[in-house]
């Protein structure tokens, strides 16, 4: 199992993150598209807003994410 932690933000919005797991490695373009769609949906935006990827962290081990 491969874990991905994607950290980024939409233009003029707070930084956010998304954790994804896959059996195989995924291309960055696919991960960026998933993150962009997730961010725009969470913000309730029906139009395109620029979304920036700050980090993509990949691990073969489980990740512990501290929200606090």
N, C-alpha and C positions, 0 to 999 in steps of 0.2 A: 504494500500500500504506500502510495506517495502522497504526502501532505503538502498543501500550498497555503501560505498565508499571504494575502494580497492587501497592501495598505496603499490608500490613495485618497483623493478628494475630488469633488466637483468644484468648478469655478465658484469662488465666493462662499464655499460651504466648509463645514468642519471636516477634519480628517476622519476616515472610517476604515474598516477592515472587513475581510471576508475569508473564511477558512473553507477550503475545498479538499476532497480526497478522491483519488483515482487509483485504479490498478496499474496504469501505465503512465509514463511521462506525457505531459501535454505541452503543446507549443505555447509560447508567450502570447501570441495573437489571440488564441482561443481563451486563455485566462483573462486577458485584458477585456475582451468582449463580454465575458460572463460578469466581470466586475463592473464594467460600465453599465450594463443592463440592470444589475442589482442596485447600484447607486441611484440611477435615475428612477427606478421603480420605488425605492425606499423614500425618495424625496417627493414622489407623486408628480414627477415631471412628465408631461406628455410631449415635450419638445426636446430637441437635442441641446444639451448643455455640455460644455467641455469637461471631460473627466480626466484627471491626471493620475497616473500610477506612480507612487513614490518608491515602493519596494515590492518585489515578488521573492518570497523566501520559500525554498523547497527543502523538504526533509523526508527521509525514509522512516523516521521515527515519529511517534505521536507528538503533538505539540500541546503544551500547557499554555493557555492564553489567560492572562490576568486582566480583567476588564477595569480594574480599579485604578 
